[in-house]
Amino acid sequence: MKIFRLIFKSIKILLLGWGPVYAVSVLVPQKKNLVLFIGKDGGGFFDNVKFLYLYLHRLKPNSIEYYFLTEKKSVYKSLKQHNLPVVFHPTLRSIYVLLRARVLVSSGGWKKKHKYYLSHRAKKVQLWHGVGFKKSGLPVPKVAKYHNLLIGRLYNAIRGERENPIYDLFISTSEFFTQNAFAKAFRAKYFLESGYPRNDIFFKEQLDDYDLLETEIGSLCKINKLRSDGFKAVLYAPTWGEHGDNAIKSGTLNLNELSQFAKKHKLIFVLKFHPSIHCVDEFKLLDNIIIYDRTKDIQPLLRVSDILITDYSSVYMDYLLLDRPIIFFPYNYQQYVESQNGLLFDYDSMTPGPKCYSQDQLQEALKDCILNQRDDFSTQRENLRNMAFKYKDGKACERIWNFVEEKYINT
């Protein structure tokens, strides 16, 4: 019965998705110099897509036409106010631009609302959104099982599942991650070990207004002010949990106690949750704790953080480039590993920092790192950083754009 349902759904998608698009695309010629950027989560302006788009805008190549496509009205208005080329979707204009685009740049999921079909002729550049412990793509047993069925593979290709399209270009950070993560999970004609565009701002002396778009500027200003007054900023940025699980909801972290700890030791805690985690607004009333908007760009926040606390989030890989202490808080380790059908890498060998499983352990580790200035993991961070990043120079955008221009624009 499952096979018949898949066949029925495939026919339906072919008729309602691919059929009309192919008919229209015959009449709409592709534009060789048109580059379209699409953020994940409906076109959010953050992550790698944001910073490669801004790089191109600052470069101002006369021969290139480029747009950021979004389904978010707030993002559309924000970019419009800053005179940045932006298109709202779905509109007649966005449909036209998708049909004509020569190159489409994304970082994760972007294909809903017919974008997958409309852009079928474009060269696909997948910037992705980091390397963590979670399995993704074909290494996931459920995905692999489905992919190995001919009808399953055809159905996924028709509807645009990310494991099935062959990307023209997939961005990696090093040979290690290309071989051990991306090449096993996704199919691409080229894997470019350029580094991530979002990390280029770690190498800038000062950020500009563009870099701060779609960030929580009020929180960043408050953090900078407190740091200038002698406070240390501690960023807690966990990954998302199954069924919305998080350390606060489960009672593992008591924020009132954490606030008192912060007061005593002249710390400011900044909580930046995954976009899928909802945090109660009343925590914003606690002293020495800042709730950073979970939907906003985290990169500028990493720059002003003196120490990072995380669990399984790939954010710590980016933070390695800043060479600051990291504390790991895998309070639900066994539960998380089981929910992910195992991890992609060995946790202990890939986490250069103390492991804490309770609030008491976490606070003791913070006292060691910040108050006692003890850092036992500097060498391990350096070794992992060298393995994770082929380049550490702030020129990822330049390398990616040079490749795109040479391969897809000038040919």
N, C-alpha and C positions, 0 to 999 in steps of 0.2 A: 504493500500500500504506500510506503514511503516513496518508493521509486516513481509510482504513478503521480503522487502529489508533486514531486520535483519536476516531472515532465510537464505537468499542467502549469506549474508556476513559471517554468522556463518559457513555455509558449506564450503565456500572458505577458511576461517581461519583453519578449521579442516583439510582440505586437504593439505594446503600449510604450516601450522604451526605445529599443533599437530601430524599429520600423520607421516611425515618424522622423527620427533624427537623421537616419541615413538619407531619407528622401530630401530633407531640407539641406543637409550638408553638401549635396551635389550642386545646389544652387548658390552656396556661400563659399567663396574661395578662402583658403587659409592665408593669413598674413605672416610673412616670413619673420618680421621683426617684432612681433607681438608676444610679450611675456606676461603671463598671468600668475599672480600669487594668491594662494588660498590657505588661510589659517584653519587649524582644526577647531572642533567644537563650534561649527557653524560660522567659521570665519573670525575667530578671535585674533586680536592683534598682539601676539606675544610669541615667544619661542623663536626657533630658527628662521621661520618664514619672515617674521617682523624685521629681523636684523639684516637678512639678505636683501629684502625689499628696500630698506633704508639705505643700504650700501649702493644699490643701483640708483636710487633717487639722488644721492649725494654725488655720484659719478656723473650724472646728467648726460648720458650718451645721446647725442642728437639723433642717431639713426634708430633708436629703440623706443617702441611704444610699450608702456607697462602699466598695470593696474593691480590693485589689491581688491579681491572680491570677497564680500562679506554678506552674511544674512543678519547681522546685528546692527540695528539702527544706531545704537550708541557709538559703535566703531565707525560706521559710515559718517556720522556727524563729526566725530573727532578728527578723522582724517581730512574731511572736507574743510574744516576750520583751519587746518594747517596747510591747505593747498596741496595735498597729496593726492595723486591719481587713485580714485576709488570707484568701485561699481557695486551697487546693491543688487542682491539676488534673492528671489527671482524677479526679473524685469525683462522687458524686450531687449534692453541694452545688454544685460548680463548674458542673455542667451546668444546674442550676436557675438559678443566678445569671446565666449566659450567656444563657439563654433569656429572662430577665426584664429584662435591662439596657436602659435607655433610651439611655445614652451609653456608647460604648466608646472609650477613649483608648489609643493605641499609639504606638510610635516605631520604625517599620520592620516587619520580618516578625513575625507573631504568630499565623498562622492554622492551624497544624498541630494535630493531634489533635482535629479536628472543631470547633475554635473558630470557624472561618469560617462554618460552617453554623448552629451553635447561636446565634450572635449576629447573624443576618442582618437582624433587625428594628431593631437598635440604630443610633443615629446614630454615624457613624465619624469620630473626630477623629484625624488623623495629625500627630503632632508632628515626625516625621522625626528624623534624627540628624546633620544638618550639611550644609554645602555644601563640596564639594571640587572636584578637577579631573576625577574619574572621571565618565564618562557613566553615567546611570542612567535606567531606564524606557524610554520610547519613543525617545529619541535613539540608543539602542544599536541598531545595524543588525540584529542577530539578533532582537531583541525587536520592532522595527518591522516586519520582514518577516513574522514570525509573526502580529503583531497585524493586519496588513492582509488576512490571509486570514480569511474569514468563519468557517470551521470552527475556525481557530486562536483567534480572538477568543472564540467561544462556549465552547471548551474551557477557555481561561484564566479566563473569567468563572465557569464552573462549578466549577473547582477552586480559585479564589481567588487568582490571580496579582495582585500589587499594581498592575500597570499597567492592569488592567481594571476593578476596582471604582471606582465614582465615590464619592470621599470626600465627606462632608458638609462637613468643614473640614480644610484643610491649612495648617500653620503655616510661615510664612516669616520672614525677618529684615528684608527691605527690598524695595522695589519692583524694584530691579535684579535680585535673585535670583528674585523671583516671575516676572518677565517672561523672564529669560534662562536659567532653570534649571527651576523647579518647574512652571510652567504648560505648558512644552513636554514635560515628562516624565510628568506625572500628571494625572488628571482629578479635579476637585473642584468642588463647588458654590460654595465660598468659599475664598479664599486670604487669610489674616489675617497682616499684617506686624507681628506683636507682639513678635518676638524670641524667644529660646529660654529656657524655664524654668530649664535648668541653669546659665545665665549669671547668674541673679539673685544667686547666692551671691558673685559678685565684688564686689557692692556692699554686702555685710554687713560690719559691723565685726568680728564674731566668729561662728564656726560653732557650732552646738549638736550634741547627740548624734544627733539625727535626720539632720542633714547628713552626719555621719560614718558612717552606716550603710553597710555593704558597701564600706568603704574599707580600706586597709591602714594602720591607725592606728599600728602600731609604726614603720613607715617614715616616716610624717608627723611623728611625735614626734622621731625621729632627725634628720630634715632640719631641723626647727625648732631643735633643740639646736645643730646644727652651724652654722646661720646666725647664731645668737646668739653663737657663738664666732668669727665673722668669715669663715666659709666662704660661697662663692657656690654656689647650687644650679643645676646645668645639667640640664635635662630633655630626654632624647632619646625622642621619641614618633613612630616611623615608622608609615606605613600598612601594610596587609598586602600581601604580594607573591604573585604567581602561584607555585603549587607550593611555598609556604612559604619563598620566597626572602627573605633579609634580609642586611643589611650584615655581620653577624657570621659567619653561615653561609658567605657568599661570600668571606670573608677581607678584605673592604674595611676593616673596623674590627678592630683588634687591641686587645682589652680590657686586656691586660696593659700595653701601651704607654699606653693611655688612663688607666689607674690611676696610672702613674708621672707622667704629665703633670698629673693632678689633684693629686697629692701636692706637686709642685713649685710649683704656683700656687694652692694652698689652695682647691681646688674639690671639690665633691661631685657626681658624676654619678649621675643617676637614670634608669634605663632602664625605660620603660613601653611594652611591645610590644602590638601589636594582639592581640585574643583568639585569632586564628587562627595566631599565631606562637608556636612553642615555643622557649624559651631554656633552655640547659643550666644546671642548678642550681649547678654548680661555680663559676660566675661570681660567685655570692653571697659567695665567700670572698675576693674581691679587695678591697683597701683602697680607700676613696674611691669605691666603686661600689655602688649600691643597685639591686636588681632589684625593681621594684614589681609586685605581682601583676597579671598581664595581664587578669584577669577582674574586677578591682575598679574602682570609680568613679574617674575621673581628675580630675574638677572640683576637689576640694579640693587635689589635688597641683599643679594649675596655679597656684593662689593662692600657694604657697610656693616657686615656681620663679623664679629670677632671669633665666633666659634659656631659650628653647625652641629645640631642634634638631628639625626634621622634614623630610619629603620632599614628599609629596603629600597628607598627611592634612589633613582639614578642621579638626583641632584648632587649627591656627594662627589660624583665623578667630576662634575663641573668645578666643584669647590676645591678639588685637588690643585687646580691651576693657581689658586690663591695661596696655597701652602699654609693653611691655618688649621688649628686642631679640629678634629671631628670626633664626636661621641655617638656611638650606635646604641639605639634603644629598642632592641627586638623583643619586647615584652611578651609578644604572642608568637614566638618563633615557630613552635611545632604546628600550631593551628594554621599559620600562614603558609608554611611549606606544604602542608597537606592540601590546602586550597589551591595551590599552584601546580600540583602534581610534581613537586620537586623544584629545585632552583636551577638556574642555568649554570651557575658557578658555585664553588665551595665558599660558603659564607665567611668563615673565619679568615681564609687566606686573602679574601678580596675586601676586607674591611679594616683599614689602617687606623684603629682607634679603640678605646676601651668599650667593652660590651656590658650594658646595664639592663637589668630585668625588673627593677623596681625603682620607685622614686628616691628612696634612700641611696641606692647605688648611683643613681643619676646625679644627685646633688653632691655626693662625695667625689665623683669624677669631675664635676664642674669645679669644685674647690681645688682639686689637684691641678687641673689644666689652667685655670684662670688666676686663682688666688696664690697658689704655690708655684705657678709658671712651670709646671712639670709637663714635659712632652716626650713620651717614650716611643712615639710612633712616627717621628720625623723621617727616619730612613725608610720605613715601610711605605709612607706616603710618596716619597720620592721614587721608589722602585715601581709602585703602581702607576704613578703619573707618567713615567717614562714608557711603561707598557701600554697605557691607555691612550696616549696622545703622541702621534708622530711629530706634530708641530706644536710649539708653544710660543707663538709669536704674534697672535692677533691678526693673522692674515687669511683666515679661513674663507671669508667672503670673496676676497680677491682670487683665491685659487678656484673656488667654485664657479664664479662668474667667467673667468678666463676659459675654463673648460666648456661651459655652456655656450659661450660666444663662438668658440672655435668649432665645436662639434655640431651645433644646431642652428646657429644664426648666420655664420659666414660661409656655410657650405651650400 
